[in-house]
Amino acid sequence: MLFKTAYAFGLRRNEARMLDAVDFGRNPDGAEFGEYGVVYVRHGKAKKGSPPKRRSVLTVFDWSAEILQQWNEEVRPLFATAGTGALWPSERSARVGFSQMNARFAAYRDALGLDEGLDFHSFRRSYVTHLIEDGWDARFVQEQVGHEHASTTAIYTCVSSDFRTRTLRRALDATMEAALRPARRA
């Protein structure tokens, strides 16, 4: 569930790990997501010499609210350490550690035969790419992931050749349609 949540909201490793049960809220314009319409990131990436940057990330995938509700109501309470408030408790401590996250991710990646170059941050890059490919506004995506500059978001975007082909086709079709349209008279 931690990995799904990291992808669903484009979270960095420390942001996902530090989530508490209280870091979620309602989005008045996304009532269908219930209590999981917004994730409040309290421990975002800091600028040099500054405290962690806070931001809110809106829920965009319909399945993400469902998995979080199931985790919080059915699975998380089964952990003896669940009373600490941490969203991702472990069997031995209040919060899953970075080494546990990395080791589990590597084990899943290797078991699935995926490229060794994939790491936890790949969820964030995939989130950005999938939103762009699905037609979300680039500025919205930039705000979602907390990038100050659009150029940073562009670095994260690795669109598929199919997406590039479809985008080119739309541009060429629009150009041809405009060129063949009879000129309007005032």
C-alpha positions as CSV (number, residue, x, y, z in Angstrom):
1,M,0.0,0.0,0.0
2,L,2.9,2.4,0.7
3,F,4.2,1.9,-2.9
4,K,0.7,2.5,-4.3
5,T,0.3,5.6,-2.3
6,A,3.7,6.9,-3.3
7,Y,2.7,6.5,-6.9
8,A,-0.9,7.8,-6.5
9,F,0.3,11.1,-5.1
10,G,3.8,11.4,-6.7
11,L,5.5,11.3,-3.3
12,R,9.1,11.3,-2.5
13,R,10.4,8.5,-0.3
14,N,10.6,10.6,2.8
15,E,7.2,12.2,2.1
16,A,5.5,8.8,1.8
17,R,7.3,7.4,4.9
18,M,6.4,10.4,7.1
19,L,2.6,10.4,6.3
20,D,0.4,10.1,9.4
21,A,-3.3,9.2,9.5
22,V,-4.1,12.9,10.0
23,D,-2.3,14.0,6.7
24,F,-5.4,13.5,4.7
25,G,-8.5,15.7,4.2
26,R,-11.6,16.3,2.1
27,N,-11.5,18.2,-1.2
28,P,-14.8,20.1,-1.5
29,D,-14.5,19.8,-5.3
30,G,-13.7,16.1,-5.1
31,A,-16.4,14.8,-2.7
32,E,-16.2,11.3,-4.3
33,F,-12.8,10.8,-2.6
34,G,-14.2,11.3,0.9
35,E,-11.6,11.7,3.6
36,Y,-8.8,11.1,1.1
37,G,-9.3,14.0,-1.4
38,V,-6.1,15.8,-0.4
39,V,-2.8,14.6,1.0
40,Y,-1.1,17.2,3.2
41,V,2.7,16.8,2.7
42,R,4.3,18.2,5.8
43,H,7.9,17.1,5.2
44,G,8.5,18.0,1.5
45,K,11.9,18.8,0.0
46,A,13.5,21.8,1.6
47,K,15.5,24.6,0.0
48,K,19.0,25.0,1.3
49,G,18.8,26.5,4.8
50,S,15.0,26.3,5.0
51,P,12.6,24.0,6.8
52,P,10.8,21.3,4.9
53,K,8.3,22.7,2.3
54,R,4.7,21.9,2.9
55,R,2.2,21.4,0.1
56,S,-1.1,19.7,-0.6
57,V,-1.6,17.1,-3.3
58,L,-5.1,16.5,-4.7
59,T,-6.3,13.0,-5.3
60,V,-6.6,12.3,-9.1
61,F,-7.0,8.5,-9.3
62,D,-10.3,7.1,-8.2
63,W,-8.7,3.9,-6.8
64,S,-6.3,5.7,-4.5
65,A,-9.0,6.8,-2.0
66,E,-10.3,3.3,-1.9
67,I,-6.9,1.7,-1.0
68,L,-6.2,4.3,1.7
69,Q,-9.6,3.8,3.3
70,Q,-9.1,0.0,3.2
71,W,-5.6,0.3,4.7
72,N,-6.7,2.7,7.5
73,E,-9.8,0.8,8.5
74,E,-9.0,-2.8,7.9
75,V,-5.2,-3.4,7.8
76,R,-3.4,-0.7,9.8
77,P,-5.3,-1.4,13.0
78,L,-4.0,-4.9,13.1
79,F,-0.4,-3.7,13.8
80,A,0.5,-3.5,17.5
81,T,2.3,-0.2,16.7
82,A,-0.7,1.3,14.9
83,G,-1.6,3.6,17.8
84,T,1.5,5.8,17.1
85,G,-0.3,7.7,14.3
86,A,2.2,6.7,11.6
87,L,0.4,5.6,8.5
88,W,3.0,2.9,7.8
89,P,3.8,1.1,11.0
90,S,6.1,-1.9,11.0
91,E,6.0,-5.0,13.2
92,R,8.9,-3.7,15.3
93,S,8.7,0.0,15.3
94,A,6.3,2.9,14.9
95,R,7.2,3.7,11.3
96,V,8.7,1.7,8.4
97,G,12.3,2.6,7.9
98,F,14.0,3.7,4.7
99,S,16.1,0.6,4.5
100,Q,13.0,-1.6,4.8
101,M,11.4,0.4,2.0
102,N,14.4,0.1,-0.2
103,A,14.9,-3.6,0.4
104,R,11.2,-4.4,-0.2
105,F,11.1,-2.4,-3.4
106,A,14.3,-4.1,-4.7
107,A,12.9,-7.5,-3.8
108,Y,9.6,-6.8,-5.7
109,R,11.5,-5.3,-8.6
110,D,13.8,-8.2,-8.9
111,A,11.1,-10.8,-8.5
112,L,9.2,-9.2,-11.4
113,G,12.3,-9.1,-13.6
114,L,12.2,-5.3,-13.9
115,D,15.2,-3.1,-14.7
116,E,17.7,-2.7,-11.8
117,G,17.7,1.0,-12.6
118,L,14.2,1.4,-11.1
119,D,14.1,2.8,-7.6
120,F,11.5,4.2,-5.2
121,H,11.7,7.6,-7.0
122,S,10.5,5.9,-10.2
123,F,7.0,6.0,-8.7
124,R,7.3,9.8,-8.7
125,R,8.6,10.0,-12.3
126,S,5.8,7.6,-13.4
127,Y,3.2,9.7,-11.7
128,V,4.4,12.9,-13.6
129,T,4.6,11.0,-16.9
130,H,1.2,9.4,-16.6
131,L,-0.6,12.6,-15.7
132,I,1.0,14.4,-18.7
133,E,0.1,11.5,-21.0
134,D,-3.4,11.5,-19.7
135,G,-3.8,15.2,-20.6
136,W,-3.5,16.9,-17.2
137,D,-2.3,20.5,-17.5
138,A,1.5,20.8,-17.1
139,R,1.1,23.6,-14.5
140,F,-1.2,21.4,-12.4
141,V,1.3,18.5,-12.5
142,Q,4.1,20.9,-11.5
143,E,2.0,22.1,-8.4
144,Q,1.1,18.5,-7.5
145,V,4.7,17.4,-7.2
146,G,5.9,20.7,-5.6
147,H,8.3,21.8,-8.3
148,E,9.2,25.5,-8.3
149,H,10.2,25.4,-12.0
150,A,8.5,23.8,-14.9
151,S,11.9,22.7,-16.2
152,T,12.2,20.4,-13.2
153,T,8.9,18.7,-14.0
154,A,9.9,18.4,-17.6
155,I,13.0,16.4,-16.5
156,Y,10.6,13.9,-14.7
157,T,8.5,13.5,-17.8
158,C,9.5,10.5,-19.9
159,V,6.5,10.1,-22.3
160,S,6.2,7.0,-24.5
161,S,6.8,6.9,-28.2
162,D,3.1,6.2,-28.6
163,F,2.2,9.4,-26.8
164,R,4.7,11.4,-29.0
165,T,3.2,9.9,-32.1
166,R,-0.4,10.7,-31.1
167,T,0.6,14.2,-30.1
168,L,2.3,14.8,-33.5
169,R,-0.7,13.3,-35.3
170,R,-3.1,15.7,-33.5
171,A,-0.9,18.7,-34.4
172,L,-0.5,17.7,-38.0
173,D,-4.3,17.1,-38.4
174,A,-5.1,20.4,-36.8
175,T,-2.6,22.2,-39.1
176,M,-4.0,20.5,-42.2
177,E,-7.6,21.3,-41.2
178,A,-6.8,24.9,-40.6
179,A,-4.9,25.2,-43.9
180,L,-7.7,23.6,-45.9
181,R,-10.5,25.6,-44.2
182,P,-11.8,28.4,-46.5
183,A,-10.8,31.9,-45.4
184,R,-13.6,33.7,-43.6
185,R,-14.5,37.2,-44.8
186,A,-15.2,40.0,-42.4
